[in-house]
Amino acid sequence: MGLSLTGCESNSEIRQYVVEAENERGLTSELLRRQFPTIPFRWDVPSAWQLASNDQFSVRAWSAGSPPNPARITLGQFPARTGIPAQVMRWRRQVGLSSDNPDEAMNNVEALKTKNGAGSFATVEGAKETILALILPVKDQFWILRFKGTNSAARAEGSRFRTFCESLEYLAPPDAPRPRSATPETTPESSGATESPSPDSSTAEPATAGDESTELTESKTDEAAAPADSSDKGE
């Protein structure tokens, strides 16, 4: 079974492409590799999580839990120029909380150590939904691991998500600096407690988008163009 795509250029030349269907995937791994950059991380993915379809705001996604309390975990890359408070304030809007006070937004952000770096871990709990997120600065970008689900799903999967974040290892090029802490000095320091590694986690190899059975459901947009400070769209 194949998918036939046709396109026309200015010289009226018609080209035809055939993409072989495999495990209900919309695009082959090779096409995905051309579309997305290599993901510069290694991690331990809980075995209970299932790989899910990513969207235009993420390069990798997983699902956790089960109805009526499902959760979605995504990895995305966004411009760091907007800062952490703007990200957290947007997440507060998404779960129905007020978002006009940056200081209030940062009250639930703490430093979190990863395997070879540090980032900022945000907990945003609304009346019905919770967003948990690790913000990891690399150069002029934020890599964000985000968990979103019902409050019940967050209680069931939250510690597993935190352990997943702690397992994150940045695979820096030889001449590149390690990720720096994204947490401002005014942010309360983490208690230092770390979760024990989840017994059901499995070690992943260096990740390249498309290495797993990822189905691309929408066209990837330019990450730098994705709104991160004033829009509720996106992660």
PAFIGU-189162 format. One record per residue (C-alpha): residue number from 1; residue in three letters; x, y, z. Coordinates in Angstrom, 2 decimals. Each point is the difference from the previous one (the first is absolute). Layout:
N
+-----+---------+---------+---------+---------+
! num ! residuo !       X !       Y !       Z !
+-----+---------+---------+---------+---------+
! NUM !     Ala !       X !       Y !       Z !
...
+-----+---------+---------+---------+---------+
//
This chain:
235
+-----+---------+---------+---------+---------+
! num ! residuo !       X !       Y !       Z !
+-----+---------+---------+---------+---------+
!   1 !     Met !    0.00 !    0.00 !    0.00 !
!   2 !     Gly !    1.39 !    3.40 !   -0.88 !
!   3 !     Leu !   -0.83 !    3.68 !    0.08 !
!   4 !     Ser !    0.33 !    1.86 !   -3.27 !
!   5 !     Leu !    0.79 !    3.72 !    0.07 !
!   6 !     Thr !    0.18 !    2.24 !   -3.05 !
!   7 !     Gly !    1.20 !    3.56 !   -0.41 !
!   8 !     Cys !    0.41 !    2.55 !   -2.77 !
!   9 !     Glu !    2.90 !    2.37 !   -0.54 !
!  10 !     Ser !    0.20 !    3.16 !   -2.12 !
!  11 !     Asn !    1.18 !   -1.99 !   -3.01 !
!  12 !     Ser !   -3.09 !   -2.23 !    0.27 !
!  13 !     Glu !    2.21 !   -2.97 !    0.79 !
!  14 !     Ile !   -1.99 !   -2.52 !    1.99 !
!  15 !     Arg !    1.83 !   -2.05 !    2.59 !
!  16 !     Gln !   -1.50 !   -2.96 !    1.79 !
!  17 !     Tyr !    1.11 !   -1.28 !    3.42 !
!  18 !     Val !   -1.02 !   -3.30 !    1.55 !
!  19 !     Val !    0.24 !   -0.43 !    3.76 !
!  20 !     Glu !   -0.28 !   -3.58 !    1.16 !
!  21 !     Ala !   -2.48 !   -0.54 !    2.84 !
!  22 !     Glu !    1.54 !   -1.71 !    3.03 !
!  23 !     Asn !   -1.82 !   -0.53 !    3.29 !
!  24 !     Glu !   -2.50 !    2.70 !   -1.01 !
!  25 !     Arg !    2.75 !    2.61 !   -0.14 !
!  26 !     Gly !   -0.68 !    3.05 !   -2.15 !
!  27 !     Leu !    3.67 !    0.64 !   -0.78 !
!  28 !     Thr !    3.07 !   -2.19 !   -0.07 !
!  29 !     Ser !    2.83 !    0.44 !    2.48 !
!  30 !     Glu !    2.24 !    1.37 !   -2.73 !
!  31 !     Leu !   -2.47 !    2.74 !   -0.88 !
!  32 !     Leu !   -0.39 !    0.88 !    3.67 !
!  33 !     Arg !    3.76 !    0.26 !    0.40 !
!  34 !     Arg !    0.07 !    2.51 !   -2.84 !
!  35 !     Gln !   -2.81 !    1.98 !    1.62 !
!  36 !     Phe !    1.34 !    0.13 !    3.58 !
!  37 !     Pro !    3.45 !    0.59 !    1.47 !
!  38 !     Thr !    1.66 !   -2.59 !    2.17 !
!  39 !     Ile !   -1.32 !    0.18 !    3.55 !
!  40 !     Pro !    3.10 !    0.61 !    2.19 !
!  41 !     Phe !   -1.15 !   -2.05 !    2.98 !
!  42 !     Arg !    0.01 !   -3.49 !    1.43 !
!  43 !     Trp !   -2.63 !   -1.04 !    2.56 !
!  44 !     Asp !   -1.63 !   -2.86 !    1.90 !
!  45 !     Val !   -3.58 !   -0.37 !   -1.24 !
!  46 !     Pro !   -2.43 !   -1.74 !    2.37 !
!  47 !     Ser !   -1.03 !   -3.27 !   -1.58 !
!  48 !     Ala !   -3.69 !    0.71 !    0.66 !
!  49 !     Trp !    0.07 !    3.06 !   -2.26 !
!  50 !     Gln !   -1.00 !   -0.35 !   -3.64 !
!  51 !     Leu !    1.53 !    1.93 !   -2.88 !
!  52 !     Ala !   -2.62 !    2.41 !   -1.37 !
!  53 !     Ser !   -0.43 !    2.21 !   -3.04 !
!  54 !     Asn !    1.91 !    3.24 !    0.27 !
!  55 !     Asp !   -1.40 !    3.29 !   -1.31 !
!  56 !     Gln !    1.43 !    3.24 !   -1.40 !
!  57 !     Phe !    1.09 !    1.12 !    3.47 !
!  58 !     Ser !    1.85 !   -3.16 !    1.02 !
!  59 !     Val !    2.71 !   -2.30 !   -1.34 !
!  60 !     Arg !   -0.89 !   -2.99 !    2.18 !
!  61 !     Ala !   -3.13 !   -0.98 !    1.95 !
!  62 !     Trp !   -1.22 !   -2.74 !    2.31 !
!  63 !     Ser !   -3.30 !   -0.93 !    1.60 !
!  64 !     Ala !   -0.42 !   -1.22 !    3.57 !
!  65 !     Gly !   -2.83 !   -1.12 !    2.22 !
!  66 !     Ser !   -3.33 !   -1.19 !   -1.35 !
!  67 !     Pro !   -3.56 !    1.33 !   -0.34 !
!  68 !     Pro !   -1.49 !    1.80 !    1.76 !
!  69 !     Asn !    3.38 !    1.38 !    1.16 !
!  70 !     Pro !    2.34 !    0.11 !   -2.99 !
!  71 !     Ala !    3.11 !    2.16 !   -0.17 !
!  72 !     Arg !    2.19 !    1.23 !   -2.83 !
!  73 !     Ile !    3.73 !    0.62 !    0.24 !
!  74 !     Thr !    1.79 !    2.04 !   -2.66 !
!  75 !     Leu !    3.50 !    1.23 !   -0.81 !
!  76 !     Gly !    0.26 !    3.29 !   -1.85 !
!  77 !     Gln !    2.50 !    2.74 !   -0.79 !
!  78 !     Phe !   -0.81 !    3.71 !    0.37 !
!  79 !     Pro !    1.86 !    3.33 !   -0.03 !
!  80 !     Ala !    1.43 !    0.83 !    3.43 !
!  81 !     Arg !   -0.30 !    3.75 !   -0.47 !
!  82 !     Thr !   -3.51 !    0.05 !    1.48 !
!  83 !     Gly !    1.23 !   -1.28 !    3.36 !
!  84 !     Ile !   -1.41 !   -2.49 !    2.48 !
!  85 !     Pro !   -2.74 !    2.16 !    1.58 !
!  86 !     Ala !   -1.73 !    0.45 !   -3.37 !
!  87 !     Gln !   -0.04 !   -3.77 !   -0.54 !
!  88 !     Val !   -1.43 !   -0.70 !    3.45 !
!  89 !     Met !   -2.61 !    2.78 !   -0.29 !
!  90 !     Arg !   -1.21 !   -1.51 !   -3.28 !
!  91 !     Trp !   -0.33 !   -3.42 !    1.62 !
!  92 !     Arg !   -1.97 !    1.59 !    2.84 !
!  93 !     Arg !   -2.48 !    1.36 !   -2.55 !
!  94 !     Gln !   -0.32 !   -3.44 !   -1.57 !
!  95 !     Val !   -1.17 !   -1.53 !    3.30 !
!  96 !     Gly !   -2.29 !    2.88 !    0.90 !
!  97 !     Leu !    2.20 !    1.93 !    2.45 !
!  98 !     Ser !    0.74 !    3.73 !    0.07 !
!  99 !     Ser !    3.13 !    0.92 !   -1.91 !
! 100 !     Asp !    0.65 !    3.70 !    0.49 !
! 101 !     Asn !    2.56 !   -0.31 !    2.80 !
! 102 !     Pro !    3.48 !   -1.30 !   -0.97 !
! 103 !     Asp !    1.08 !   -0.30 !    3.64 !
! 104 !     Glu !   -3.01 !   -2.16 !    0.81 !
! 105 !     Ala !    0.67 !   -2.12 !   -3.06 !
! 106 !     Met !    3.57 !   -0.68 !    1.19 !
! 107 !     Asn !   -1.06 !   -1.10 !    3.50 !
! 108 !     Asn !   -0.35 !   -3.59 !   -1.19 !
! 109 !     Val !    3.22 !   -0.17 !   -2.03 !
! 110 !     Glu !    3.01 !   -1.75 !    1.49 !
! 111 !     Ala !    3.47 !   -1.03 !   -1.10 !
! 112 !     Leu !    0.29 !   -3.60 !   -1.14 !
! 113 !     Lys !    3.20 !   -1.89 !   -0.73 !
! 114 !     Thr !    0.08 !   -2.16 !   -3.09 !
! 115 !     Lys !    2.58 !   -2.71 !   -0.64 !
! 116 !     Asn !    2.67 !    2.49 !   -1.07 !
! 117 !     Gly !   -1.57 !    3.43 !    0.30 !
! 118 !     Ala !   -2.76 !    1.98 !    1.66 !
! 119 !     Gly !   -3.28 !    1.56 !   -0.99 !
! 120 !     Ser !   -3.16 !    1.50 !    1.45 !
! 121 !     Phe !   -2.92 !   -2.21 !    1.00 !
! 122 !     Ala !   -3.46 !    1.62 !   -0.01 !
! 123 !     Thr !   -3.16 !   -1.32 !    1.66 !
! 124 !     Val !   -3.21 !    1.65 !   -1.18 !
! 125 !     Glu !   -3.18 !   -1.49 !    1.48 !
! 126 !     Gly !   -3.42 !    1.27 !   -0.99 !
! 127 !     Ala !   -3.48 !   -1.07 !    1.10 !
! 128 !     Lys !   -0.05 !   -2.98 !   -2.37 !
! 129 !     Glu !    3.34 !   -0.23 !   -1.83 !
! 130 !     Thr !    3.67 !    0.11 !    0.94 !
! 131 !     Ile !    3.04 !    0.93 !   -2.06 !
! 132 !     Leu !    3.47 !   -1.13 !    1.11 !
! 133 !     Ala !    2.98 !    1.17 !   -2.01 !
! 134 !     Leu !    3.77 !   -0.04 !   -0.09 !
! 135 !     Ile !    1.57 !    3.02 !   -1.71 !
! 136 !     Leu !    3.57 !   -0.63 !   -1.08 !
! 137 !     Pro !    1.97 !    2.84 !   -1.66 !
! 138 !     Val !    2.42 !   -0.97 !   -2.76 !
! 139 !     Lys !    1.70 !    2.95 !   -1.73 !
! 140 !     Asp !   -2.82 !    2.39 !   -1.00 !
! 141 !     Gln !   -2.76 !   -2.62 !    0.17 !
! 142 !     Phe !   -2.19 !   -1.60 !    2.64 !
! 143 !     Trp !   -0.48 !   -3.75 !   -0.25 !
! 144 !     Ile !   -3.24 !   -0.69 !    1.87 !
! 145 !     Leu !   -1.26 !   -3.35 !    1.25 !
! 146 !     Arg !   -3.66 !    0.52 !    0.84 !
! 147 !     Phe !   -2.58 !   -2.22 !    1.69 !
! 148 !     Lys !   -3.68 !    0.92 !   -0.28 !
! 149 !     Gly !   -2.89 !   -2.00 !    1.38 !
! 150 !     Thr !   -2.80 !   -0.09 !    2.50 !
! 151 !     Asn !    0.87 !    0.63 !    3.62 !
! 152 !     Ser !   -0.53 !   -3.70 !    0.67 !
! 153 !     Ala !    2.41 !   -0.90 !   -2.81 !
! 154 !     Ala !    2.59 !    2.41 !    1.42 !
! 155 !     Arg !   -0.26 !   -1.62 !    3.42 !
! 156 !     Ala !    0.43 !   -3.45 !   -1.55 !
! 157 !     Glu !    2.76 !    0.84 !   -2.49 !
! 158 !     Gly !    1.64 !    3.12 !    1.45 !
! 159 !     Ser !    2.83 !   -1.73 !    1.85 !
! 160 !     Arg !    0.73 !   -2.14 !   -3.07 !
! 161 !     Phe !    0.15 !    3.13 !   -2.16 !
! 162 !     Arg !    2.37 !    1.68 !    2.44 !
! 163 !     Thr !    2.29 !   -3.04 !   -0.03 !
! 164 !     Phe !   -0.14 !    0.07 !   -3.80 !
! 165 !     Cys !    1.13 !    3.65 !    0.09 !
! 166 !     Glu !    2.85 !   -0.83 !    2.38 !
! 167 !     Ser !    1.21 !   -2.71 !   -2.40 !
! 168 !     Leu !    0.44 !    2.51 !   -2.83 !
! 169 !     Glu !    3.58 !    0.07 !   -1.28 !
! 170 !     Tyr !    1.11 !    2.75 !   -2.36 !
! 171 !     Leu !    2.21 !   -1.35 !   -2.78 !
! 172 !     Ala !    2.06 !    3.12 !   -0.60 !
! 173 !     Pro !    2.41 !    0.26 !   -2.93 !
! 174 !     Pro !    3.65 !    0.00 !    1.18 !
! 175 !     Asp !    0.31 !    3.79 !   -0.29 !
! 176 !     Ala !   -3.45 !    0.87 !    1.41 !
! 177 !     Pro !   -0.70 !    1.11 !    3.59 !
! 178 !     Arg !   -2.16 !   -2.04 !    2.34 !
! 179 !     Pro !   -3.56 !    1.22 !    0.62 !
! 180 !     Arg !   -0.13 !    2.73 !    2.61 !
! 181 !     Ser !   -2.63 !    0.34 !    2.69 !
! 182 !     Ala !   -3.06 !    1.83 !   -1.26 !
! 183 !     Thr !   -1.27 !    0.91 !    3.45 !
! 184 !     Pro !    0.46 !    3.68 !    1.02 !
! 185 !     Glu !    1.84 !    0.67 !    3.24 !
! 186 !     Thr !   -3.22 !    1.18 !    1.62 !
! 187 !     Thr !   -1.66 !   -3.36 !   -0.54 !
! 188 !     Pro !   -0.08 !   -2.17 !    3.15 !
! 189 !     Glu !    2.62 !   -2.69 !   -0.16 !
! 190 !     Ser !   -1.00 !   -3.60 !   -0.33 !
! 191 !     Ser !   -0.10 !   -2.08 !    3.14 !
! 192 !     Gly !    2.62 !   -2.23 !   -1.59 !
! 193 !     Ala !   -2.13 !   -3.13 !    0.31 !
! 194 !     Thr !    0.02 !   -2.19 !   -3.04 !
! 195 !     Glu !   -2.26 !   -2.80 !   -1.01 !
! 196 !     Ser !    1.36 !   -3.51 !   -0.09 !
! 197 !     Pro !    0.31 !   -1.30 !   -3.55 !
! 198 !     Ser !   -3.27 !   -1.49 !   -1.14 !
! 199 !     Pro !    0.20 !   -3.80 !   -0.04 !
! 200 !     Asp !   -1.95 !   -0.13 !   -3.21 !
! 201 !     Ser !    2.17 !    2.40 !   -1.98 !
! 202 !     Ser !    2.05 !   -1.03 !   -3.00 !
! 203 !     Thr !    3.15 !    1.71 !   -1.25 !
! 204 !     Ala !   -0.33 !    1.68 !   -3.37 !
! 205 !     Glu !    2.76 !    0.55 !   -2.52 !
! 206 !     Pro !    0.83 !    3.53 !   -1.24 !
! 207 !     Ala !   -3.27 !    1.16 !   -1.51 !
! 208 !     Thr !   -0.55 !    0.95 !   -3.60 !
! 209 !     Ala !   -3.49 !    1.02 !   -1.02 !
! 210 !     Gly !   -1.47 !   -2.88 !   -1.94 !
! 211 !     Asp !    2.05 !   -2.77 !    1.60 !
! 212 !     Glu !   -3.12 !   -1.36 !    1.68 !
! 213 !     Ser !   -3.40 !   -0.61 !   -1.58 !
! 214 !     Thr !   -0.92 !    3.68 !    0.07 !
! 215 !     Glu !   -2.86 !    1.14 !   -2.20 !
! 216 !     Leu !    0.23 !    3.61 !   -1.15 !
! 217 !     Thr !   -3.52 !    1.36 !   -0.08 !
! 218 !     Glu !    0.70 !    3.61 !   -0.94 !
! 219 !     Ser !    2.77 !    1.86 !   -1.79 !
! 220 !     Lys !    2.83 !    1.16 !    2.25 !
! 221 !     Thr !    0.06 !    3.81 !    0.25 !
! 222 !     Asp !    3.04 !    2.15 !    0.65 !
! 223 !     Glu !    0.57 !   -0.26 !    3.77 !
! 224 !     Ala !    1.29 !    3.55 !    0.14 !
! 225 !     Ala !   -3.32 !    1.19 !   -1.44 !
! 226 !     Ala !   -2.10 !   -1.87 !    2.56 !
! 227 !     Pro !   -1.59 !    2.47 !    2.46 !
! 228 !     Ala !    1.40 !   -0.46 !    3.48 !
! 229 !     Asp !   -0.79 !    3.11 !    1.98 !
! 230 !     Ser !   -3.43 !    1.41 !   -0.85 !
! 231 !     Ser !   -1.95 !   -2.83 !   -1.62 !
! 232 !     Asp !   -1.65 !   -2.99 !    1.55 !
! 233 !     Lys !    0.82 !   -2.08 !   -3.05 !
! 234 !     Gly !    2.78 !   -2.51 !    0.14 !
! 235 !     Glu !    1.41 !   -2.01 !    2.84 !
+-----+---------+---------+---------+---------+
//
